[in-house]
């Protein structure tokens, strides 16, 4: 048994936790989340794109065949699945069993940022969307999107899909400058944005006013929050070092930190404090909380 972590955050690692039927294999699992029953939803880059597992890693259902060009982000709240189709420049909402509810953006229409290669620092910021990375709701019902692979913005929409505001510019150092905003989460009256290629997390008010930044971070890929309000961040590989998972307090202080397999591209913490890691690639690991 492999254990990782420190203090009250000790985990037992279960490699290749998710099980597929004989003869089937994963595509790149880009992102992962759980519903209020702690069923695990994995978003992969092949059909079927949405895979649903029980807590023991058994596949129970799937949906979405033919619906996505390039699976990227997935998030669940109040029985709604929020996903991003990166290359289609769309953000979509579904029921838990895969019925479409709403779409933001127009399939295949990209805003003019002057960027052609995903991940490059774009020449200029623009409106929604140009290869968005994640869509999340807020308690008010407003929707927030990190628009990062060929843009450098966060967008705020009303619940019915009307654009309220956008903020961010391409850049490498200053507040509200982004180089690939890759994931985000709303926590009360503030938003945390994984500014991936700038190796930091930036914090904003719900209106997009800059608060602060945390820089003890390497290539932040994904962020989620546990029931105690601690943030779980998967961080990518940098200069040959392994990816890692960091557990942070409300001020960005490190509570626990340990290396993990793969790219760190997608991660999630469930209601019991267990962590799921995607993007290894082509499998899913689980870290069962023991501390």
C-alpha positions in Angstrom: 0.0 0.0 0.0 1.4 3.4 -1.0 0.5 6.3 1.3 1.2 10.0 0.7 0.5 13.3 2.4 1.2 14.7 5.8 -0.6 15.5 9.1 -4.4 15.2 8.9 -4.2 14.7 5.2 -2.8 11.2 4.7 -4.0 9.3 1.6 -3.9 5.7 0.4 -3.2 5.7 -3.4 -5.2 3.3 -5.6 -3.6 3.4 -9.0 -5.9 2.6 -12.0 -8.9 2.8 -9.8 -11.6 3.1 -12.5 -12.6 -0.1 -14.2 -13.8 -0.4 -17.8 -15.4 -3.5 -19.5 -13.0 -6.0 -21.0 -11.5 -4.8 -24.3 -12.3 -1.1 -23.7 -9.7 1.6 -22.8 -9.7 5.2 -21.8 -9.0 8.2 -23.9 -7.3 11.1 -22.3 -9.4 11.8 -19.2 -9.3 15.6 -19.2 -11.4 16.3 -16.1 -13.3 14.6 -13.3 -16.0 15.5 -10.7 -18.6 14.0 -8.4 -22.3 14.5 -7.8 -24.0 14.8 -4.4 -24.1 11.0 -4.2 -20.3 10.9 -4.8 -20.8 9.2 -8.1 -17.7 10.0 -10.2 -18.1 11.6 -13.6 -15.1 11.5 -15.9 -14.8 13.5 -19.1 -12.7 11.8 -21.7 -11.6 12.6 -25.3 -13.3 9.7 -27.0 -16.7 8.2 -27.1 -18.5 7.9 -24.8 -17.1 11.2 -23.4 -18.9 11.1 -20.1 -18.3 8.0 -17.9 -20.0 7.5 -14.6 -18.5 5.3 -11.8 -19.6 4.3 -8.4 -17.2 4.8 -5.4 -15.6 1.4 -6.0 -14.6 2.3 -9.6 -17.3 0.3 -11.4 -18.7 1.8 -14.6 -22.4 2.4 -14.2 -23.4 4.6 -17.1 -22.1 6.8 -19.9 -23.4 9.4 -22.4 -22.5 12.1 -24.9 -21.5 10.1 -28.0 -20.7 12.4 -30.9 -21.5 15.6 -28.9 -18.0 17.0 -28.3 -15.0 18.0 -30.4 -12.5 18.2 -27.5 -13.5 17.4 -23.9 -12.0 19.8 -21.4 -13.7 20.9 -18.1 -16.5 19.3 -16.1 -18.2 20.4 -12.9 -21.4 19.4 -11.2 -23.7 21.3 -8.9 -27.4 20.8 -8.0 -27.9 18.0 -10.5 -26.5 20.0 -13.4 -23.4 19.0 -15.3 -21.3 21.9 -16.6 -18.8 21.1 -19.4 -16.6 22.9 -21.9 -16.0 21.7 -25.4 -12.6 23.5 -25.9 -12.2 23.3 -29.7 -15.8 24.1 -30.4 -15.6 27.2 -28.2 -18.8 26.2 -26.3 -19.8 25.8 -22.7 -22.8 23.5 -22.1 -25.1 22.3 -19.4 -26.7 18.9 -19.1 -28.8 16.8 -16.8 -27.0 14.1 -14.9 -28.3 11.6 -17.4 -27.0 13.6 -20.4 -30.0 15.6 -21.6 -29.0 19.1 -22.9 -30.2 22.1 -21.0 -28.3 25.2 -22.2 -25.3 26.3 -24.3 -23.1 29.4 -24.2 -21.3 30.3 -27.4 -21.8 29.1 -30.9 -20.3 25.9 -32.1 -17.0 26.6 -34.0 -17.2 30.4 -33.7 -14.1 31.8 -32.0 -13.5 35.4 -30.8 -10.7 37.4 -32.4 -7.6 37.2 -30.1 -5.0 36.7 -32.9 -4.0 33.4 -31.3 -3.7 30.3 -33.5 -1.9 27.8 -31.3 -3.6 26.7 -28.1 -1.6 27.6 -25.0 0.4 30.4 -26.6 0.2 33.8 -24.9 -2.5 35.5 -27.1 -1.8 38.9 -28.7 -5.0 40.4 -27.3 -7.9 39.5 -25.2 -11.4 39.3 -26.6 -15.0 38.3 -25.7 -16.4 34.8 -25.4 -15.0 32.4 -26.5 -11.8 31.2 -27.9 -11.0 27.7 -26.6 -12.5 28.0 -23.1 -11.3 25.7 -20.3 -14.0 25.5 -17.6 -17.5 26.6 -16.7 -18.7 26.9 -13.1 -21.8 28.3 -11.4 -22.0 30.7 -8.4 -24.5 30.7 -5.5 -26.3 33.6 -7.2 -26.9 31.6 -10.3 -24.4 33.6 -12.4 -22.0 31.5 -14.5 -18.2 32.0 -14.7 -16.0 30.8 -17.6 -12.2 30.6 -17.8 -11.5 31.3 -21.4 -7.9 30.4 -21.6 -6.3 28.3 -24.4 -6.5 31.1 -27.1 -7.8 33.9 -24.9 -6.9 35.5 -21.6 -10.1 36.2 -19.9 -12.7 35.3 -17.3 -16.4 35.9 -18.3 -19.4 36.3 -16.1 -22.9 35.4 -17.4 -26.3 35.6 -15.9 -28.1 32.3 -15.3 -29.9 32.6 -18.6 -26.7 33.1 -20.6 -26.4 36.9 -20.9 -22.9 38.2 -20.8 -22.5 40.5 -17.7 -18.8 41.3 -17.8 -15.3 40.1 -18.7 -11.9 40.7 -17.3 -8.3 39.9 -17.9 -5.5 40.7 -20.4 -2.6 38.6 -21.8 0.5 39.0 -19.6 3.1 37.3 -17.5 3.3 39.2 -14.2 0.7 41.8 -13.3 -2.6 41.5 -11.6 -5.5 40.4 -13.9 -2.9 39.3 -16.5 -3.4 35.7 -17.6 -1.4 33.1 -19.6 -3.9 30.3 -19.9 -6.5 30.6 -17.2 -7.2 26.9 -16.9 -9.6 26.3 -14.0 -11.6 28.3 -11.6 -13.9 28.0 -8.5 -16.3 30.3 -6.8 -16.0 30.3 -3.0 -18.4 32.7 -1.3 -17.6 36.2 -2.4 -14.4 35.4 -4.3 -13.2 33.6 -7.3 -10.0 31.6 -7.6 -8.5 31.3 -11.0 -5.7 28.9 -11.9 -3.4 31.1 -14.1 -1.6 28.0 -15.4 1.4 29.2 -17.4 2.1 32.0 -15.0 2.4 29.5 -12.1 0.0 31.2 -9.8 -3.6 31.4 -8.5 -5.3 34.8 -8.8 -8.2 35.8 -6.5 -11.0 38.2 -7.5 -14.3 39.5 -6.2 -17.4 38.2 -8.0 -17.3 41.4 -10.0 -13.7 40.7 -11.2 -11.9 43.1 -8.9 -8.4 41.8 -8.2 -7.8 40.7 -4.5 -4.4 38.9 -4.4 -2.3 36.1 -5.9 -0.7 33.0 -4.6 2.7 32.2 -6.2 3.8 29.1 -4.3 2.3 27.1 -7.1 3.6 25.3 -10.2 1.4 25.2 -13.3 -1.9 25.0 -11.5 -4.2 22.8 -13.6 -7.4 22.2 -11.6 -8.9 23.3 -8.3 -11.7 22.0 -6.1 -12.8 22.6 -2.5 -13.6 20.1 0.3 -16.3 20.4 2.9 -13.9 22.1 5.3 -13.2 24.9 2.8 -9.7 23.7 1.9 -8.6 23.9 -1.7 -7.2 20.9 -3.6 -5.0 21.9 -6.5 -3.4 19.6 -9.0 -0.2 21.1 -10.4 1.5 20.1 -13.6 5.0 19.0 -14.5 7.6 21.7 -14.7 11.3 21.3 -15.7 11.2 17.6 -15.4 9.7 17.5 -11.9 6.6 15.3 -11.3 3.1 16.7 -11.1 1.8 17.2 -7.6 -1.3 17.8 -5.5 -1.4 20.6 -3.0 -4.0 21.1 -0.2 -4.2 24.8 0.6 -5.9 26.8 3.4 -8.0 30.0 2.8 -4.9 32.1 2.7 -3.0 29.9 0.2 -0.9 28.2 2.9 0.2 24.6 2.2 -1.5 22.1 4.5 -0.3 19.1 2.5 1.6 18.5 -0.7 2.7 15.4 -2.5 3.8 14.2 -5.9 1.3 12.4 -8.3 1.4 10.5 -11.6 0.8 12.1 -15.0 0.1 15.7 -16.0 -2.2 16.7 -13.1 -4.6 18.0 -15.8 -7.8 17.1 -13.9 -8.6 16.5 -10.2 -11.4 16.6 -7.7 -12.1 16.1 -4.0 -15.4 14.5 -3.0 -17.5 14.9 0.1 -15.4 12.4 2.1 -12.1 14.1 1.3 -11.0 11.5 -1.3 -9.2 12.8 -4.3 -9.6 11.7 -7.9 -6.8 12.4 -10.4 -7.3 12.3 -14.2 -4.9 13.1 -17.0 -2.4 10.4 -16.2 -3.1 9.7 -19.1 -5.7 7.0 -20.0 -6.6 6.0 -16.5 -7.8 7.4 -13.2 -6.1 7.3 -9.8 -7.9 7.6 -6.4 -6.4 8.9 -3.2 -8.5 7.6 -0.3 -8.3 9.9 2.8 -7.0 8.1 5.8 -5.7 11.0 8.0 
